Every structure is written in structure tokens, then in C-alpha cells.
Amino acid sequence: MNKTIENIASFWRLEAKLEDTNKYFYFYNEVQDILDNKKCFVIGRKGTGKTAICEYIAKVHNYDSFAIKLSFKNFPFNELYHLQNQKYTRPNEYITLWKYVIYSNICKLMAGNEAVDGTVRTELGKLYPQRRNLARNISDWTSVQFGANVLGNGGTIKVDRQITENTASWIERTNILEDIILQYGTNSKYYIIFDELDEDYRDFSDGAEKQSYISLLTSLFKAVQDVKSIFFEEDVNIMPVVFLRDDIYMIIKDSDKNKWSDLKIELEWTKEKIKNLLAYRISKDMGKQSPVSFDKAWSCIFENSKVSYGDKQSKKIDAFSFIERSTYLRPRDFIQYIHACCANAKEKGKNKISPNIIKFEDRAFSNYLKSEIEDEVFPLLPEIKTIFQILSNLRKWNLKTSEFVDEYKKYLNAGTIKEQNIDYVLDTLYNFSVIGNQHKSIKTVQYFKYMQTNMTYNKEENIVIHRGLFKALRII
């Protein structure tokens, strides 16, 4: 049995947090920009590698570099919404809160930094226990009594500003923590990683709730920008990093947003970059110390045979291109597809993945892709499953906008669907690359958002459904 195929079937995971990061993480230029404090906003669609980067940076730890990951998965966001700084108006009212969270976690890391003054380190260790969940931490840190004995008048840690009886709020403590970091932080690097902020991105019950969530995110970006400017010329390297889905980033509207561009990385993948990533991962499972070429890595697990497709299966294409056409050119898609093929080959006792295995797994992959999109699109289109049913009813992968509109109106008239803005539905489907446009004159040219990020939906051109969804929608 092919050991590489066995390894891929056993160890490749869709969820980066469940993989061996040290073994599989593919290091590229964007990651270095984050480590060097050049970039701090990582924006990308689900499956483009945000979690993998997050997990890699979270494991940074040596004598002068420290990292902590703040996961907001299953976080009670409602507990944050009441922690506004009333001196600011929307959407800036949470800037102080986020700075307080950043500074508190830096102090938590300082407690484990032997370069920090021993007395300060001891007292910070008492204030910031290492094993506590994030929600409980924030609740404790914003309580009235937090830190009074250590930071107050006569406290152990001496800074220019001290908490008094009248200024014992967490808002005032933000300034004091800033002074502590400036005075005692040493020239170490501190990475504070914000991850899984999409947990409260859903079908909001009212506009006020949605606005609070957007204000919270807007304030986070502004807080990070503010912290970086404060410590720009200081020896202490404060490196907050925010990971956020691109569709959520798009809904943030603020006059300062253009200023974030210099600090932002948009995770986009090309065919060549995907090949390099796959070559790296497969090489690891081949037992190679250094990556081999893509062709050599690919041929280790795939047969050198074309895959048939099209009407009467009369056309043929190489295995990579066949798989690529079903994906959104995201690492997650290829990992899912190749893992399934290897598991199939292992079960059948095959030494390499055959065209038949690739085609067999195509249907399961199509269902996976549809499920992924349903999860992503639901906050914007709660009726996405019904909308998929409308596309399925049409039984076409290439159709006129009017054909979709006519079928959609049948559901509206029957009361089966509530969203009346059909243009909004089409724009959303396009933004998530469920559909694309076909060029009016050149029939072989198609435009999908994941490939042409600056494009918008054109209702004058035909709709084309993404090939990866064909089988799940029972189009072919």
C-alpha cells in the first residue's frame, strides 16, 4: 500500500486546528509580513487559510516572542455590548474596551516573560491567571474591584497614573495598563490574535443588534490601529492581529476604512500557489525533508491518466484541472477533495488515485461545497436552502436572469419565500460565487467573484452556476 496515501487519509484535516501545524503549515510571504509587524488585518473567505495562519502564530514562543489567541467561538457577545465608553459615539464606543482587552492580555504574557522586572512579573501573574476562559476573564477584568491592591494607591506596581477611589473603572485602568507596558514591557514581541469573530454574525433579530455587532468590529480595527500608533516608536513590540471573513469586512462602513489598507492582507490563492502548497503537504507525507516539485508530488498519489467529462464523457482533462474546476481555489477545498480520494483509494487497496475515484468523489465534494455555502450565506440570506432549490428546479447551469426571476416569483407568490428584493439575492449569490456571469460574446469566458474580485453581478449577461455545485443541485 502507498504510504503517502495512507498518511493523507489519516492525517489531513479540514479543520486546521486539528492538524499538526508544525508538519503541514505552508509558510509564505504574507505570514512573514504579520510576524514582522507590517500587517495586522488578515481578511479572507472561509477556507482560505486564516485559521492555519492563526494557529501557526499562536504557537510562537521563545525568549523574546510571546503569543496568545483570543477565540470568540461560542462567546457571549451580549456581555460586550454594554461595555461602551460613553465619551465616544458610534461606531467608536468600543475602542477603549478593545484596547483594555489587548493590554490585559499583553500583561498576561508579560507575567511569563523572564526579561520583565521580577516584582512586576509576580504581581501580574496574580492578576492574570493563565488558565481562564476569555468570557470569564473579560468579566473579571471589567469588575470594579479588579487590580485595586496591585494598581491602586500604594500598590506594588508603580506607574505615573494610579487608580484612586474615584477613577477605579476599567476605562481608567486602560491608561494605567498602557503605562505599565510602556514602562516594563522590555523590547519583546507580543502577538495578540483575534480569531472566530464571526460567531455573532447571523440573522439578527433587529437592526440595533446588528449595529452593535458592526460597531464592535469597527472599534476593534480602530483600537488596533490606535495601539500600533502609540507603540510605533517604542521598544515594546505590540502586535495585535485580527482575522476576519471578507464578507463581514465588507459590511463595515467607516471613514477610516481606507487607512486600514496599509495594514491589511487579503488572502487570495492562484493556481500556482495552490500547487506549491499541495507539493509541500504531500512531500511531508512522502517523508521528504525538503519539498519536491508539484509534478513529482502529484504523481506519487495520482495515476497519470486523464479524467473524462462532458457530454457522453467525450472530453478529457488532467486530474488537477478536473478537481480545480469544482473548487473555489481555496486550500480547504483541495484538502477536502484529495483527502476523500486518498481515503477511497486506501479502502480499495489502490496504490494510486484513479480517474474513477476522482469522479466518484466529485458528488460528495459537491454536497460539501453546497453545505459550506449555506453556512456562509445564511446570515445574509436565511432562505438560502430554498434559493438553492429554485436553482435546482431550473435544471440548467447556464440561464438568463429572467428565467431565475420568473421561478423566484413563483415562490414569492406562493408565500414560500419572503425576501422580495431579487436583485439583492442575485448580488449575494454572485458575491459568494454561487453564480457567475458568462461573457456576452465569448461563450468560453466566465466571471466569478473568487477569480475576479473587483467584478459585480451583471444582469444583462447570462447566469452560470459554479461547476462544483452541479451535482448537489442535480443539474447534471
C-alpha positions as CSV (number, residue, x, y, z in Angstrom):
1,M,0.0,0.0,0.0
2,N,1.2,3.5,-0.9
3,K,2.3,5.0,2.5
4,T,1.8,8.6,1.3
5,I,-1.9,7.9,0.5
6,E,-2.3,6.2,3.9
7,N,-0.8,9.3,5.6
8,I,-3.0,11.7,3.8
9,A,-6.1,9.6,4.5
10,S,-5.2,9.5,8.2
11,F,-3.8,13.0,9.0
12,W,-5.2,15.6,6.6
13,R,-8.0,17.5,8.2
14,L,-10.5,20.1,7.0
15,E,-10.1,22.0,10.3
16,A,-6.6,23.4,10.7
17,K,-6.9,23.3,14.5
18,L,-7.0,19.5,14.3
19,E,-3.9,19.2,12.1
20,D,-0.2,19.1,13.0
21,T,0.7,22.7,12.3
22,N,4.4,22.1,12.6
23,K,4.3,19.5,9.9
24,Y,1.8,20.8,7.4
25,F,1.9,24.6,7.7
26,Y,2.9,26.2,4.4
27,F,4.9,29.3,5.1
28,Y,4.6,32.2,2.6
29,N,5.3,35.9,2.3
30,E,2.1,37.1,3.9
31,V,2.9,35.2,7.1
32,Q,6.3,36.9,7.3
33,D,4.6,40.3,7.0
34,I,2.5,39.5,10.0
35,L,5.4,38.3,12.1
36,D,7.4,41.4,11.1
37,N,4.5,43.7,12.3
38,K,3.9,45.0,8.8
39,K,0.4,43.7,8.6
40,C,-2.2,43.1,11.2
41,F,-5.6,42.6,9.5
42,V,-6.0,39.3,7.8
43,I,-9.1,39.2,5.6
44,G,-10.2,36.2,3.6
45,R,-13.1,34.0,2.7
46,K,-13.8,30.9,4.7
47,G,-11.4,28.2,3.8
48,T,-8.6,30.4,2.5
49,G,-6.2,29.6,5.4
50,K,-6.9,32.2,8.1
51,T,-7.1,29.6,10.8
52,A,-3.9,27.9,9.7
53,I,-2.0,31.2,9.9
54,C,-3.7,31.9,13.3
55,E,-2.6,28.5,14.7
56,Y,0.9,29.0,13.5
57,I,1.4,32.4,15.0
58,A,-0.3,31.3,18.2
59,K,2.5,28.8,18.8
60,V,5.2,31.5,18.5
61,H,7.1,31.4,21.8
62,N,10.7,31.9,22.6
63,Y,12.9,34.1,24.9
64,D,11.6,37.4,23.3
65,S,8.4,36.4,21.5
66,F,5.1,35.6,23.1
67,A,1.6,35.0,21.6
68,I,-1.9,34.4,22.8
69,K,-5.0,33.5,20.8
70,L,-8.4,35.0,21.7
71,S,-11.1,32.8,20.3
72,F,-14.6,34.3,20.2
73,K,-16.2,31.0,19.3
74,N,-19.2,30.4,21.5
75,F,-18.5,33.8,23.1
76,P,-21.5,35.7,24.7
77,F,-21.2,38.9,22.7
78,N,-24.1,40.4,24.5
79,E,-21.8,40.7,27.5
80,L,-19.6,43.1,25.4
81,Y,-22.3,45.3,24.1
82,H,-22.9,47.1,27.4
83,L,-19.2,47.9,27.9
84,Q,-19.2,51.1,25.9
85,N,-17.2,54.2,26.6
86,Q,-19.9,56.9,26.7
87,K,-17.4,59.5,25.7
88,Y,-17.4,58.2,22.2
89,T,-20.3,57.9,19.7
90,R,-21.0,55.0,17.3
91,P,-19.1,53.2,15.9
92,N,-16.2,54.2,18.2
93,E,-17.7,53.4,21.6
94,Y,-15.9,50.1,22.0
95,I,-12.4,51.3,21.2
96,T,-11.5,51.6,24.8
97,L,-12.8,48.1,25.6
98,W,-10.7,46.5,22.9
99,K,-7.6,48.4,24.0
100,Y,-8.2,47.2,27.5
101,V,-8.5,43.6,26.3
102,I,-5.3,43.9,24.2
103,Y,-3.4,45.5,27.2
104,S,-4.7,43.0,29.7
105,N,-3.5,40.1,27.5
106,I,-0.1,41.7,27.0
107,C,0.2,41.9,30.8
108,K,-0.8,38.3,31.0
109,L,2.0,37.4,28.6
110,M,4.4,39.7,30.5
111,A,3.9,37.6,33.6
112,G,5.6,34.8,31.7
113,N,8.5,36.9,30.3
114,E,11.6,36.5,32.4
115,A,13.0,39.7,30.9
116,V,10.4,41.7,32.8
117,D,11.1,43.0,36.3
118,G,10.6,40.2,38.8
119,T,8.3,42.0,41.2
120,V,6.1,43.3,38.3
121,R,6.0,39.8,36.8
122,T,4.9,38.3,40.1
123,E,2.1,40.8,40.6
124,L,0.9,40.5,37.0
125,G,0.8,36.7,37.5
126,K,-1.6,37.2,40.4
127,L,-3.8,39.5,38.4
128,Y,-3.8,37.4,35.3
129,P,-4.1,33.6,35.9
130,Q,-3.0,31.6,32.8
131,R,-5.9,29.1,32.6
132,R,-9.2,31.0,32.4
133,N,-11.7,31.3,29.5
134,L,-11.9,34.6,27.7
135,A,-15.5,35.4,28.6
136,R,-14.7,35.0,32.3
137,N,-11.5,37.0,32.0
138,I,-13.3,40.0,30.5
139,S,-16.0,39.8,33.1
140,D,-13.4,39.8,35.9
141,W,-11.2,42.5,34.3
142,T,-14.1,44.9,34.0
143,S,-15.3,44.5,37.5
144,V,-14.9,47.4,39.9
145,Q,-12.5,45.7,42.3
146,F,-10.1,44.2,39.7
147,G,-6.5,45.2,40.4
148,A,-7.2,47.7,43.2
149,N,-4.5,46.2,45.5
150,V,-1.9,46.0,42.8
151,L,-2.6,49.1,40.7
152,G,-4.2,51.4,43.2
153,N,-2.5,53.9,45.5
154,G,0.2,52.1,47.5
155,G,0.0,49.1,45.1
156,T,3.1,47.1,44.2
157,I,3.4,48.2,40.5
158,K,4.4,51.8,40.3
159,V,3.4,54.0,37.4
160,D,2.7,57.7,36.9
161,R,-1.0,57.2,37.0
162,Q,-2.6,55.4,39.9
163,I,-6.2,54.3,40.4
164,T,-8.0,56.3,43.0
165,E,-11.3,55.8,44.6
166,N,-13.0,57.9,42.0
167,T,-11.2,56.5,39.0
168,A,-11.5,52.8,39.6
169,S,-13.3,52.0,36.4
170,W,-11.9,49.7,33.8
171,I,-11.8,52.6,31.4
172,E,-9.3,54.4,33.6
173,R,-7.3,51.2,34.1
174,T,-6.8,51.1,30.3
175,N,-4.5,54.0,30.6
176,I,-2.7,52.6,33.6
177,L,-2.1,49.2,31.8
178,E,-0.7,51.2,28.8
179,D,1.8,52.9,31.2
180,I,2.8,49.5,32.7
181,I,3.5,48.1,29.2
182,L,5.5,51.2,28.2
183,Q,7.5,51.1,31.4
184,Y,8.1,47.4,31.9
185,G,7.3,45.6,28.7
186,T,11.0,45.3,27.6
187,N,11.8,45.0,23.8
188,S,9.9,41.7,23.5
189,K,7.3,40.9,20.8
190,Y,3.7,40.3,21.9
191,Y,1.2,38.8,19.5
192,I,-2.5,39.2,20.5
193,I,-4.6,37.2,18.0
194,F,-8.3,37.8,17.5
195,D,-10.0,34.8,15.9
196,E,-13.5,33.5,15.1
197,L,-15.1,36.9,15.4
198,D,-17.9,35.7,13.0
199,E,-19.6,33.8,15.8
200,D,-22.2,36.5,16.3
201,Y,-22.6,37.1,12.6
202,R,-26.1,35.7,11.9
203,D,-29.6,36.6,11.1
204,F,-30.0,39.5,13.5
205,S,-33.4,39.8,15.1
206,D,-33.3,43.6,14.8
207,G,-31.3,46.5,13.4
208,A,-30.0,47.7,16.7
209,E,-28.4,44.3,17.4
210,K,-26.7,44.2,14.0
211,Q,-25.5,47.8,14.5
212,S,-23.9,46.9,17.9
213,Y,-22.1,44.0,16.3
214,I,-20.8,46.1,13.4
215,S,-19.8,48.9,15.9
216,L,-17.9,46.3,18.0
217,L,-15.9,45.2,14.9
218,T,-15.3,48.7,13.7
219,S,-14.0,49.7,17.1
220,L,-11.6,46.7,17.1
221,F,-10.0,47.8,13.9
222,K,-9.6,51.3,15.2
223,A,-8.3,50.1,18.5
224,V,-5.6,48.0,16.8
225,Q,-4.6,51.0,14.6
226,D,-4.5,53.2,17.7
227,V,-2.4,50.8,19.7
228,K,0.1,50.4,16.8
229,S,0.5,54.2,16.6
230,I,1.0,54.6,20.4
231,F,3.8,51.9,20.4
232,F,5.2,52.7,16.9
233,E,8.4,54.4,18.2
234,E,8.7,52.4,21.5
235,D,10.9,49.4,22.1
236,V,7.9,47.2,23.1
237,N,6.6,45.4,20.0
238,I,2.8,45.2,20.4
239,M,1.3,43.1,17.6
240,P,-2.5,42.7,17.7
241,V,-3.7,40.6,14.7
242,V,-7.3,40.4,13.6
243,F,-8.6,37.6,11.4
244,L,-12.0,38.2,9.7
245,R,-14.0,36.8,6.9
246,D,-14.1,39.1,3.8
247,D,-17.9,39.2,3.6
248,I,-18.1,40.5,7.2
249,Y,-15.3,43.0,6.5
250,M,-17.4,44.3,3.5
251,I,-20.3,45.4,5.8
252,I,-18.0,47.6,7.9
253,K,-18.5,51.2,6.7
254,D,-16.3,53.8,8.2
255,S,-14.5,56.9,7.1
256,D,-11.2,55.4,8.4
257,K,-11.5,52.2,6.5
258,N,-9.2,53.3,3.6
259,K,-6.5,53.9,6.2
260,W,-6.5,50.2,7.2
261,S,-5.4,49.2,3.7
262,D,-1.7,49.5,4.5
263,L,-2.2,47.1,7.4
264,K,-4.4,44.6,5.6
265,I,-3.7,41.3,3.9
266,E,-6.3,39.8,1.6
267,L,-5.8,36.1,1.3
268,E,-6.1,35.1,-2.3
269,W,-4.8,32.0,-4.0
270,T,-3.6,31.4,-7.5
271,K,-3.3,28.0,-9.2
272,E,0.5,28.1,-8.9
273,K,0.3,29.0,-5.2
274,I,-2.2,26.1,-4.6
275,K,0.2,23.7,-6.4
276,N,3.1,24.9,-4.2
277,L,1.0,24.3,-1.0
278,L,0.0,20.8,-2.2
279,A,3.5,19.9,-3.1
280,Y,4.7,21.0,0.3
281,R,2.0,18.9,2.1
282,I,2.4,15.8,0.0
283,S,6.2,16.0,0.4
284,K,5.8,15.9,4.1
285,D,3.7,12.7,3.9
286,M,6.3,11.3,1.5
287,G,8.8,11.7,4.3
288,K,10.8,14.3,2.4
289,Q,12.8,16.9,4.4
290,S,12.6,19.4,1.5
291,P,9.5,19.9,-0.8
292,V,9.7,18.1,-4.1
293,S,8.2,19.6,-7.3
294,F,4.5,19.6,-7.7
295,D,4.6,17.1,-10.6
296,K,6.6,14.6,-8.6
297,A,4.4,15.0,-5.5
298,W,1.2,14.7,-7.5
299,S,2.4,11.6,-9.4
300,C,3.1,10.0,-6.1
301,I,-0.6,9.7,-5.3
302,F,-2.4,10.2,-8.7
303,E,-2.4,8.0,-11.7
304,N,-1.0,9.6,-14.9
305,S,-4.4,9.3,-16.7
306,K,-6.8,11.8,-18.0
307,V,-10.3,12.2,-16.5
308,S,-13.2,12.1,-18.9
309,Y,-16.1,14.6,-18.6
310,G,-18.7,16.4,-20.6
311,D,-21.4,15.2,-23.0
312,K,-21.1,11.4,-23.4
313,Q,-17.7,11.7,-21.5
314,S,-16.1,12.6,-24.8
315,K,-13.7,15.2,-23.3
316,K,-10.6,14.5,-21.2
317,I,-8.7,16.6,-18.8
318,D,-5.8,16.1,-16.3
319,A,-6.7,15.2,-12.7
320,F,-5.6,18.5,-11.1
321,S,-7.6,20.6,-13.6
322,F,-10.7,18.4,-13.1
323,I,-10.5,18.9,-9.3
324,E,-9.7,22.6,-9.6
325,R,-12.9,23.3,-11.7
326,S,-15.0,22.0,-8.8
327,T,-13.3,24.2,-6.2
328,Y,-13.1,27.9,-5.3
329,L,-9.4,27.7,-5.5
330,R,-9.1,27.5,-1.7
331,P,-6.8,25.3,0.3
332,R,-9.7,23.8,2.2
333,D,-11.4,22.6,-1.0
334,F,-8.3,20.8,-2.3
335,I,-7.6,19.3,1.2
336,Q,-11.2,18.0,1.4
337,Y,-11.2,16.6,-2.2
338,I,-7.7,14.9,-2.0
339,H,-8.3,13.5,1.5
340,A,-11.5,11.9,0.3
341,C,-9.8,10.4,-2.8
342,C,-7.0,9.0,-0.6
343,A,-9.4,7.5,1.8
344,N,-11.3,5.9,-1.1
345,A,-8.0,4.5,-2.6
346,K,-6.9,3.2,0.8
347,E,-10.2,1.5,1.3
348,K,-10.0,-0.2,-2.1
349,G,-6.3,-1.1,-1.6
350,K,-5.2,1.1,-4.5
351,N,-1.6,2.4,-4.7
352,K,-2.7,5.5,-6.6
353,I,-5.9,7.5,-7.2
354,S,-7.6,6.6,-10.4
355,P,-9.9,8.8,-12.6
356,N,-12.8,6.6,-11.5
357,I,-12.1,7.5,-7.8
358,I,-11.8,11.2,-8.7
359,K,-15.2,11.2,-10.4
360,F,-16.8,9.1,-7.7
361,E,-15.8,11.6,-5.0
362,D,-16.9,14.6,-7.1
363,R,-20.6,14.2,-6.0
364,A,-19.6,14.1,-2.3
365,F,-17.4,17.1,-2.8
366,S,-20.3,19.0,-4.5
367,N,-22.5,18.3,-1.4
368,Y,-19.7,19.5,0.9
369,L,-19.4,22.7,-1.1
370,K,-23.1,23.4,-1.0
371,S,-23.2,22.9,2.7
372,E,-20.2,25.3,3.2
373,I,-22.0,28.0,1.2
374,E,-25.3,27.5,3.1
375,D,-23.4,28.2,6.4
376,E,-21.6,31.3,4.9
377,V,-24.6,32.8,3.2
378,F,-27.3,32.1,5.9
379,P,-26.7,35.4,7.8
380,L,-27.4,37.4,4.7
381,L,-30.0,35.1,3.1
382,P,-31.6,32.9,5.7
383,E,-33.7,31.3,2.9
384,I,-30.6,30.1,1.0
385,K,-31.7,26.4,1.1
386,T,-34.9,27.4,-0.7
387,I,-33.0,29.5,-3.2
388,F,-30.8,26.5,-4.0
389,Q,-34.0,24.6,-4.6
390,I,-35.0,27.3,-7.1
391,L,-31.7,26.8,-9.0
392,S,-32.2,23.1,-8.8
393,N,-35.7,23.4,-10.3
394,L,-34.3,25.1,-13.4
395,R,-32.1,22.2,-14.2
396,K,-29.7,24.5,-16.1
397,W,-26.1,25.6,-15.4
398,N,-26.4,28.4,-17.9
399,L,-29.6,30.6,-17.9
400,K,-30.9,34.1,-18.4
401,T,-31.6,36.3,-15.4
402,S,-35.2,36.4,-16.4
403,E,-35.5,32.6,-16.1
404,F,-34.3,32.8,-12.5
405,V,-36.6,35.8,-11.7
406,D,-39.7,34.0,-13.1
407,E,-39.0,30.9,-11.0
408,Y,-38.3,33.0,-7.9
409,K,-41.5,34.9,-8.3
410,K,-43.5,31.6,-8.2
411,Y,-42.1,31.0,-4.7
412,L,-42.9,34.6,-3.7
413,N,-46.4,34.4,-4.9
414,A,-46.9,31.1,-3.1
415,G,-45.5,32.6,0.2
416,T,-42.7,30.0,0.3
417,I,-40.0,32.7,0.4
418,K,-40.1,36.1,2.0
419,E,-37.1,38.0,0.6
420,Q,-38.6,40.3,-2.1
421,N,-35.5,42.0,-3.4
422,I,-34.4,39.7,-6.2
423,D,-31.5,42.0,-7.2
424,Y,-30.2,41.6,-3.6
425,V,-30.5,37.8,-3.9
426,L,-28.6,37.7,-7.2
427,D,-25.9,40.1,-5.9
428,T,-25.4,37.9,-2.8
429,L,-25.2,34.7,-4.8
430,Y,-22.7,36.4,-7.1
431,N,-20.6,37.7,-4.2
432,F,-20.3,34.1,-2.8
433,S,-19.6,32.7,-6.3
434,V,-22.6,30.5,-6.3
435,I,-23.3,32.1,-9.7
436,G,-21.1,33.9,-12.2
437,N,-21.6,35.8,-15.5
438,Q,-21.0,34.5,-19.0
439,H,-19.4,36.9,-21.4
440,K,-21.9,38.1,-23.9
441,S,-19.8,37.4,-27.0
442,I,-17.1,35.0,-25.9
443,K,-19.0,32.0,-24.6
444,T,-16.0,30.3,-23.0
445,V,-15.3,33.3,-20.8
446,Q,-16.9,33.3,-17.4
447,Y,-16.6,35.7,-14.5
448,F,-16.8,34.5,-10.9
449,K,-16.1,36.7,-7.8
450,Y,-13.5,34.3,-6.4
451,M,-11.4,34.8,-9.5
452,Q,-12.2,38.4,-10.4
453,T,-12.6,40.1,-7.0
454,N,-13.4,43.6,-8.5
455,M,-16.3,42.3,-10.6
456,T,-20.0,42.8,-9.8
457,Y,-23.1,41.0,-11.0
458,N,-24.2,42.0,-14.5
459,K,-27.9,41.2,-15.0
460,E,-27.5,41.8,-18.8
461,E,-25.3,38.7,-19.1
462,N,-26.3,35.1,-18.6
463,I,-26.1,33.4,-15.2
464,V,-23.7,30.5,-14.9
465,I,-23.7,28.2,-11.9
466,H,-20.4,27.2,-10.4
467,R,-19.4,23.8,-11.6
468,G,-18.7,22.5,-8.1
469,L,-22.4,22.8,-7.3
470,F,-23.7,20.9,-10.4
471,K,-24.2,17.5,-8.7
472,A,-25.5,18.8,-5.4
473,L,-28.1,20.8,-7.3
474,R,-28.9,17.8,-9.5
475,I,-28.2,19.9,-12.6
476,I,-26.3,17.0,-14.2
